[in-house]
């Protein structure tokens, strides 16, 4: 048995005996497959049943092909984990079994005696087992109920309530999307998904610390900081008092607790401190907080910041504005879902990579969506270090939830634990009660089905806000998303608060984004397939076809492929083969999101931000993600990096001052901390580069401001809509384009690129040069090497311009392989016949 010393923010006691290496797994009930019947399988802890069966060679990768259906029996089975370990008794008073995460309904037995029953994946557990341990060999057994059958049992106990999925995930406290979603695989996991061990200690233990910061006298990047440390203690023996000492920013305060006293509140005046800001507004200085109580020690970094939301009524309805240190933040964000369906194998490095994807796309906020989990501390640490704000949903999504016990008791305990655990992270900017449940109750037919039964309203409007007010009063709370922050408005009324826009993907052409004027778009998105290597690594239909049987396993959205085809509209022609299908639908996703966000930003200050659905994927799937499960940035990611830049130039239709008819106008949004002055050239050109008309404008935009400039009549007086365009270029480096016809009608040349490549050390530099306009060039290096990554994408080149893509990867990529479509793709490849 391995000993490891704990020194983390979540739990810091003397030592824990890790039980990670000696586990076995066995199916004990349900429709057990013959391959695993009466068989003990080596198990990894932390882990999940499916991962152990894969490691033992008993099943294939659940993500591969059509294995999802073939392996559904696993979720209907009961499973037993067993570990035998040698115990040498110590002089410590307490010996606790500490389980940081069990998924989900489990019975724990030690040496034949039941320790506890658990039924919440979102909680940790601690049990005093000193009386059950014996010198020498011990046996711990954890029996997990079938996740599906347990959910059905709880549904019968609580009463069936509406949900968007076929399993009653809303009857149990587990990660909802483990039962499948419109982008998620149905694997119905169970297992010991976080660490488990025996912790031995004496005297006093620090059970938890909530170091809440407050800031006054804000002056630019500095302010007066105060830290209120709420310290919870547990006593194994209460022989003497203990001194709780808290230190931060060079200042110290303490409190003496009498024997057995379990709570201390220590206030530290930190003096003048550097303030923590989101990355778009400043730096991220943090200060280490240390807490000692006797020999027990706790430490974690905090950032001094003040977070507020403005939802007060105004002339247009009511805004939703997040402010940090009295500075309003225009949110450029994305929704975050679990980094893998099997959350046990999510590593700190995966969190670091995901946050880097957000930072490189110029984002400043990630919303942790309510159908997933409270993420591990490494996620919030990565966000805090990088300056990414976190909007944290409580785990309630797209369903009605019982407010009766045993569910209510579990909800309260998980909320208390996780608010206390997460609240010290500087990145936490908002607690949100639920995803779409208030909207669902009002408009999705739930009221008729529910009658007078509870559906979760009490959680979102009473229990959860009261817990946040008690445990993290420094962070704002929202009852749900979408939400209008007024009793008399529809929760998804775009004039009030936060809005979800799904009519575009589900029903309308993406140009309908311009029909909306959202105060804050907290969820909207458009689908596209993952990178080619990611898709073909999991889908093996022969021939490969958008509607092949395995392809449809990896397309979870209702009529998803129909919507992909319908969404092409007048924008792009229908594909002729699978290569064109892949590129066309990826490109259309990028165009749709770029179109929507440029429109939203052009509405500033009416619009105060957008959170696109979604940044990441849980498995290889056709989805709304910007980065696929293999970590490859899709074309839509490059579109986001462009439209989320600090400074944006965009051409938008606006009503003319004289004619009152729609005409193109130039809108500049300056979401930076510096004044923006530049000379802007607007040129109407033919695709071969000939300039037909030119306009020069002086751009002068205040920091965090926007302006609109009219375009001259001769610049927009197009004579050949299919062969002319506007190129907008500023002396400060920003560019924009405007086309007078949809892509499918443009007279683009198919052979307008000259391609050269050369190897330089560990990279290949691929230079493309255009002889006429080439729109949205993307290099799909993963088609040559799945490990290859490209530094840029979605590049439009005018006649005579060049761009160099830098390709890196684990394996050498032949420089001669970059010879055109489908490796190097553009709009030209689709519309030039």
N, C-alpha and C positions, 0 to 999 in steps of 0.2 A: 504494500500500500504506500502510495506516494504522499508525502507531506508538502503542502505549499503554504507560504505565508500570504495572508490577504492584506492588501493595502489599496482598496478601491473605494470610490465614493458611495457605492451602494451597500457595502457590508464589510466592516473591518474588525474582525475579532482576531484572536491570537493565531490559530492555525486550523486548517481544514484537511481532513483525510479524504483524498480524492478517491472515488469509487469508479473511475472512468474506464479502467482497462480490463475488468474481469466479468463483464456482463454477457449473458446469453439471452436469446429470444426464442419464444415458442408460441405457436398458435394454439389457443385453448378452447375455442368455440366458434360457431358459425360455419359458413360454407368453405371449409378449409381445402385448399388445393392440395392434390396428392403430392406435389413436389415438396411441400413443407410439413405434411402430416407427421406427427410423432417425431419431430426433429428439433433438436436444439441448434440454433443458429448463432454464431458469434455476433455480438452486438456492440456497436460503438455508442458511447454516451459522452456528450450530447449526440442525438441522432433522431432517426425516425424509422419506423418499421420498413418502409419501402427501401430506404437506403441500405439497410442491413441485408435485405433479400437480394438487392443488386450486387452488393459486395460479395455475397456468398455464391453468386452465379445462379440463383434460383429464379430470378425474373430478369427481364431486360430493362433497359433504362425507361422509366415511365414516360419520359418526354419523347421517346422515339416512336415514329410511325403511328400505329393504332393501338399501342400498348395501354393507353388509358382505359379503353373498354375491356381489354383482356384482363386487366388487373383490378377491376372494380370490386372483386370479391374481397380484397384486402380490407377495404373499409367496412365490410359487414362482419368481420371476424373480431373476436376478443384476442388479446395478445398479452403475454406474460414475460416480464424482464426479471432475470435472477442474477444476483451477484453473491459470491461467497468470498469472504475476506477474513483475515486474521486480525484480531483485536487484542492489543496489549493495553491494559488499563493504566491510566495516568493518575496523577494526583489532582487533576482538575475536578472542580465541583460539578460542572455541567458538561454533558455530551449531547449535542443537538444534531439531529438529522436535518440538513438544509437542502431543500430542493428548489432551485431557482426557477424552474419551469417544467410543468408536466402537462402534456397534451393528450387528453383533457380529463376524462373521467377515470380516476385511478383509485385502487385500494392498495395501501402500503402495509406490508407485513414484515416484521423483523423477528426471526427465530420463532416463527409460528404464532406470534401475537400480532393482532391487527393494530397498527399505529394510527391510521387515519384513512378517511375517504376524501378525495379531492375532486373538484369538477370545474376548474377554471384555468385555462391556458394563460390568462393574462396576469396571474398572481404567482408569488413565490410562497414557500411554506417552510416552517421551522417547527420541529417537534423535539421535546426532551425525551431522549431514549436511554438515559443512563441506566434505568432499571431493567432494560431489556437486553443490554449488551452482555456478552459473556467472554471471559478470557479464552483465547484460542479462536477456533473457526466460528464465524457467524454467517447467517444467510439472510439477505434482504430480497424480498419479492415484491414487485409492483405489477399488479394486474390492471390492464387497461380494457375498458369496455369498448366494443365496436363504436367508433365515432358516429356512424349513421344510426345504429340501433339506439344508442344513448340519446341522440337528438330526438328521435321519434318518441322514446319513452318520456322525455321531458315535455315534448309537445302535447302528449296525451295528458300529462299532469297539469300543465299550465293552460291548455286550450290552444287549438290551432289559430295562428294569426298570419296575415298576408305576408308574403315574401316574394322576391323576384326570382328565386332559384327553386329547384325541385327538392332539395333537402331543407329541413327546418333548422337552418343555422341560427335563426333568431331565438331558438329555445335554449341554447347553450352559450356559454362564454368561451368561445374559441374563435380563431381567425376565420372570419366568414368565407373568404375567398378560397379556403382550402377545400370547400365543397363545390368549387367551380364558380366561374363568373363569365361575363361576356368577353373576357380575354384570358380567363384562367382555367387551368386543368382541374378536373375533379379527381383528387387523389385521396381525400378523406384521411388525413394523416393521424397518427397517434405515436406517442413515444416520449422519452425523456429528452426534451428539446433544449434544455439548458443544463448547467453543471449541477451536480449533486454530490454531497459528501457529508462527513461527520465532523462537526466543529466542537472542539473541546476548549473550555474556558473557565475561569474563576473570577471572583470579585465582581467587577462591573463591566458591562459590554455597551458600546455605542450602538444602539439599535437603528438609529437614523439621524440625519442632520438635514434641516432645511435652511440654508443660508440665503435669506431673502435680502435683496439689495434695494435701496431707495436713493434717489439723487435729488438734490435741491441746488439752487443757485447755479443753474446751468449757464455757462459762458463759453459758447463755441464748443470746443472739444473737451472741456474740463468742467467739473462740478464738484459739489460737496457730497461725499458718499457716506452712507450709513449701512451697516450690515446687521441685520437681526437674525441671529442664529438660534433656531429652535432645535434643541438637542433632546432626543429620546434615549433613555438609558434602560437597561435591563440588568437586574442584579441576580447573581448566583448565590451570594451571601452578603448580608448587609451588616458587616462587622464594624465598618468605619465610614465616615463621610468621604466624599470625593470632590475634587476641585475641577470644574469644567472650565477650560481655558480656550479662548478663541482668538486667533490672530489673523489679520488681513492687512495688506498694504502697510506693513510696519507698525500697525496699531494692535493693541491687545486689551481684552477685557475678560473677566472671569466671574464665576458664580460658584459658591460652595453649596453642595447638595447634601442633605442629611441622608443617612443610610436608608435605602429603600425608595428614596424619592426618584421618580422616573422621568421628570421633564425639567429642562432648564431653558430659559430664554436669556440669551446674552447679547447685548447690543454693543457693537463696536463702532465708534466714530472714526471713520477712515480718513477724514480730512479731505483735502483736495486730491481728486483722482482723475486720471484720464478715462474718458468715457468710451464705451463699446458701441460701435455703429455697425449697421449692415454694410456690406462691402461697397455698395453704390454711394455711401454717404460718409465714409470715413474708415478709420483703422479699428482693429479689434484687440486692444490691450486687455489683458486679464490679470487677475491677482489670485494667488494661491490662498485659499482659506485652510487653516489647520485647526483641528479641534482635538483636544486631549481630555481624557477623563481617567485619572489614574494611569494605568499602563495602556489603556485603549487609545487608538489614534485614528483619525479620519482626515482626509484632505481632498480637495477638489478646487479647480479654478472657477472663478466667477468673473463676470463682466458687469461693470456698473453701467446701467442704462435705465431709462424710463420709457415704457411702452404704453401707448394710449391709442384708442380708436375713436374716431368721430363719426357718429351716426345721427347727429342732430338734424332736424328737418331744415330744408332750404327751399329755394324757389323752384327747384326741379324735382323734389321728392325728398330723399335723404341719401347722403353719401355713405361710403364705407372707406375710411381713410385710416391707415395705420401710421402712427407717428412714433419715432424713436428720438428721444432727447429733444423733443419739441420740433423736430424736423419731419414734415410729412414725407412719406416714402411712396413713390410710385412703384407699385409691385410688378415685378417682371418674374413670374414664377411658373412652377410646374407642380402637378400632383405626383406624389411619391407613393408607390405601392411596394409591398415586400420585395426585396431584391432576389428572392428565390421562393418558389412554392414551399420547399423544404427549408423553413427558416432556421433550422438547427445548423445548416452549413453556411449561413451568411457570416462572413468574416469582417473584421475591422477594415481590411484592405478593400473589400467590396463596397463598404460605406464610403471610404475615401475616394474610390473611383467614381461612385455615383455623384458625390458632392462635387468632384472635379468636373464632371460632365455639366453640372449646373453652373459652376463658376465660369467655365470656358464659353458657355452660351450667354454670358452676361446676366444671369439670373441673380435675384437677391432673396428668393423665398421658395421653400418647398413645403407643400401641404401634405402631411401624413394622413392619408385617406382612411375613413372609418371602417372599411371592410377588411383592414389588415390588422396590425398589432401596434401596441406601444413599442417603438423600436428600442433596440439595445442602446446603452449609454454611448457606445462608440459612434453611433449615428449623430447624436446630438453634439458630441464633442467635435466631430468633423465639421458640422455646420457652424458651431460657435467659433472654431478656429478660422474658418473660411469667410465668416461674415454672412452666412446664409440664414435668414430668418426661418423659423419653423412655425407653421400653423398646424397644431396637433388636434386631430379629430379624436374624440372618444370612439371606441370601436362599436359603432352602431351604424348600419348602412342598409338602405333600400328595403326596409322591413318594419313591421310593427312588433314591438317587444312587450312582453308581460311585465307589469310592475309589481307582481306578487312574488313572495318567497317560493322556492329558494333562489330564483333569479335575482330578485331585488337585493338580497343580502350579498350575493356575489358581486353585483355591479358596484355596490357601495365599497366593498373591501378592495376591489381592484382599482377603483378610481382613487381612493385614498392612498393606496400604495404607490401608484404610478405618478400622481400629481406630486407627492412628496419626493419621489425618486428623480423626476425629470426637472423639477422647478428651478434648480440651481443653474441650469445651463443658460448662458446668456442669449442663446439663439431663440428661446421660446418666446413667441410673440402673441400667440392666441390659442386659447382652448376652445374647441368647437364641439357642441353637443352631439351632432349626428350628421350623416350624409343623406339628404333627400327625404328623410322620414316625415318631416312636417309637410313638405310638398306632397308626399305620397298619401298621407292621411286626408289631405284636402281634395286631391284631384285624381287619385288613381283607383277610386272605387272602394277604398278601405272602410270608409264610414259605414257603408251599407253592410259590409261583412262583419265589422266589429261590433256594431250596436253600441252599447254603453260600456264595453270592456276596455280595459287599459290598453294603450298602444305605445307608450314610451314618453308621452308628453311630460309626465311628472319627473322623468329623468332630466329632460332637456331644459325645463323651466324651473325646477326646484332642487332636486337632489344634486346634480352635477354643478350648477352655479354656486350652490351653498358650499360644496366641498372646495371649489376653486377659491371662493371668497375666504374660506377658513385657512387653507393651506398654501395658496399662492395668490394673495390679493394684489400682487404687483403686476399680474398679467391679465389682460382683458379676456372676456368670455363671450361667445356667440352661441345661441341655442342650436343653430344648425346652418347648413349650407345646402341650398340657397336660403336666405332669410332677409326679411324686409325691415326688421327693427321697428315696426309699427303694427299695432294690434289689428288694424283695419285693412291692411294691404295683403294681397296674395304673396306668399313667401317667395315666389319667383317673378315678382314684378320688377322689370329691369330698372324702373325709376327709383327703386328703394334698395339700399344695401347690396347684397351679393346675389348674383344671377348665374344659373346654369343654362347654357344654350345648346340643346341637343336636337332641336328641330332641323338644324342645318344638316347634320350627318344623317339623321333618320329620314328626313322628308324632302329637303330643299337643296337647291344648288348653293354652292358655297358663296356665291355673290349675295345671298340673303343675309350674310353677316352685316352688310351695310344697312339692313332694315332695323337693326338693333342699335340702341344707344345706352348700353349698360353702364351703371355707375361703377360696378366692379364685376368682372366676369371671372368667377371662381372655378368654373368648370365648363369646358367646351373642347371639342377635339375632332379629329378626322383620321380615318384608318389608312394604313399602308402596310405592306408586307415587311418582314425583317430583311436583313442583308441576304444576298443569294446563298452564301455559304451556310448561314444560320438556318435558312429555310430548307435547303437540300440536305443538310446534315440530319434533319429530323423527318423530312417527308421524302418518301421513296417511290411514289407513284411512277409507273412506266406506261405510257409517256407521262411526263409531268404536266399537270393540267390544273387550272384554277379550281375546278370542281371535282378533282380526283378524290377518292375516298380518304386517303391519309391527309390530303390538303384540307379537307373539310373538318378533320379532327383538330386541326390547328387553326381553324377559323370559328371562333365561339360566338361572334355577334349574330343576332337574329338577322337573317338574310344579308349577312355581311358582304358576300361576294356580289350579290345583286346591287347593294348600295355602292360598292366600289365601281361597278360598271356604270350605274346610273349617274354617279358623281362626276364622271367625265364630262357629261353634258355637252356644251358647245366648246369646251376648253381644249380637249385633246381627242384625237381619233381613237376608235377601239383598236386594241392590239391585234396583231396578226399571228403571234406565236407567244410562247411562254416567256421568252426573254423580254418581249415588248410588254407583256402583261405586268411583269415584275417592275420594270422601269416606269411604265406609265402610271401605275397605281402609287408607287413611291413618290413620283414627281407630283402627282395630283394632290397627295397628302401635303407635301411641302407648300404647294401653291395655295391650298385652302387655308392653312394656318398662317402663312405670311399675309394673305389677303385680310383675314380676320383681325390679326393683331395690329397691322398697320392702320386699319380703320379704327380700332379701339384707341390707339395712341393719338390718332388725329382728333379725337374728341376731348383730349385733355384741355382743361381741368375737370370737365364733367365726368370723365372716366378716370379712375384712380388706380387701375391695375388690372392684370389678367393672370390667371393661373391655368395654363394649358393642361389638358388631359392627354398624355401623361408622360413623365420623363422616362420611365424604365419598364421592363417586362419581368414577369416571374418565371417565364419559360419561353422556348422558341415558338412564336405564335404571330399570326397576322393581327395587328393591334394598332392602337393609337399612340404607341410609344415613340419617343424620339431616339432612344438608344435601345437596341435590341438586347436579348438575353445574353448574347455572346459579347456584349460590350461594344458593338459596332455602331457608330453614329450614322443614323439614316439621313437621307437628304433633308427631312423635316428638321433635324437637329441643326443643320447648317442654315436653314431658313430662320429658325429661332435665334441663332447667334447673330444674324443680321438684323432682325426686327427688334431684338432686345438690346441693341447697342445703346450706349448713353445718349448718342445724338442720332436722330432719325430724320431723314428726308423722305417724304412720300407724296405722291401725286394722288389727289382724291377728288371725286366729283363734288362740286359745290355750286350753289345757286349764284349766277352772275349778278353783279350789282345793277346792271342796266336791263338786261333781258329777263331776269328771274328764271332763266333756264339753266339746267345743269351743264357745267363745263369744268374741265380739269383745273385744279388750283394746286399750288405747292404748299404743303404743310410741313413745318419744322418743329419737332419736339425735342427740347434740350433738357434731358433728365441728367444733367451733370451739375457739379458745384461751381462751374465757371461760366462766365458770360460767353456767348457764342457769336462771334463776328466773323463773317466770311463773305467772299464774292462768289456768287453762284452763277454758273453758265447753264442755260437751258437751250439745247440744240435739237431742232427737228432734223432728222437725218434719214437718208435711204439706208437700206441694209448694207449696201456696198461702201458706205462711209461718207457719201456726198452730203454735205451740210446744206439744208434748204432754207433754214431760218434760225436766227440766234437771238437770245435775250439775256441780258446781264442784270442781275439783281444783287443788291446789298442785303445780306442777312444779318439781323441784329436781334438776338433772342436772349432774354435774361436767364440767369441760372434757374433751373427747375421751371422753365417757362415754355411757351409755345407761341407760334405765330403762323399766319396764313398769308400767302402772297399770290396775287393774281398773275396769270400767264397772259402774255401778249397775244393778240388775235392772230398774227401771222405765224406764231409758233405752233398754235393748235389748229391752224387752217390746213388740215391734212388734205392732200390731193390723191393719195394712194394708200388707203387704210391698211392694205395687206403688206405694203412694202416700206412703211415709214414708222418711225418711233421717236420718242423723246428721250434724250440722255441728259440727266441732270448731274452736274459735278460741282462740288464746292472746293474752294482753295484749302479748306481744312480737311479734305479727304473723303467726305461723305458722297455717296452716289445714289441715284435712283433712276428708274426707267418707267416709261408709260407707253403702252401699246394701244393702237387705235382699233385693233381687231383681236379676237381670241386666237390663242396659239394655233389651233387647227387650221386657221385661214391664212396664217402668215406665210409669205413667200420666202421661206428660209432655204438656204443651200445645204445639201446633205454632205458635201465634200469641202466644207469651208475650214477645216482644221488641219494644220500640219503638226505632227507629233514627233518629238524627239525625246530621248531618255538617256541618262547616264548614271552610272553608279558612283556614289561619293561615300566612302567609308561604309557605314552600315545602313545607308539609305539609297533609294533610287529617286532621282530628280526627273520628273516627267514634265516637259514644257510643251504647252499647246499654244499655237499661234493661229489667229483667225484671219482669213482673207475677206470675210464679210461677217455680219452679225451671227454669233453663236450664243444661244440662250440657255442658261442654266447647265453648265458643264459639270458633270460629276464623274470622278474616277472610282470605280468599284474594284479596288485592289483585292478584295477578299475573293473575287472570282478566280484569281490566280493563286492565292495563298490565304487560307482562312485566318492566319495570324497577322496578316498585313493590315496596317492602319494608314490613313491618309490625313494630312494636316488641314485640308481645306476642301470645300465643295460648293456646288450650286453657284458657279462663277459664270457671269455673263461677259462675253468678250465682244467688243466692237471691232470693226475692220482695222487690222494692223496691230491689235493688242495681243499680248502674250500673258500667260500665267503659268507658274511652275508649281506642280503638286509634289510634295515630299512624301515618299512612301517608305514606311519602316515596317519591320516584322522580324519574327524569330528566324525564318528561313529566307534564303536568298530568293529574290524575285528576278527573273530574267528581264533584262532591259528591253529585249526585243518583243516582249509580250504585249506591250502597250500600243496596240495597233488600231483601236477604234471600238465600235459597239460590239458586244455589250460591256466591255471593260471601261471604255470611255464613252459616256452617254451625254446626250443633250436633248433639248426640245427638237432640234433639227432632225435628229434620227427618227423622230416619230411623225413629223408633219411634212418633211420633204420626201416626195414620192419619186 
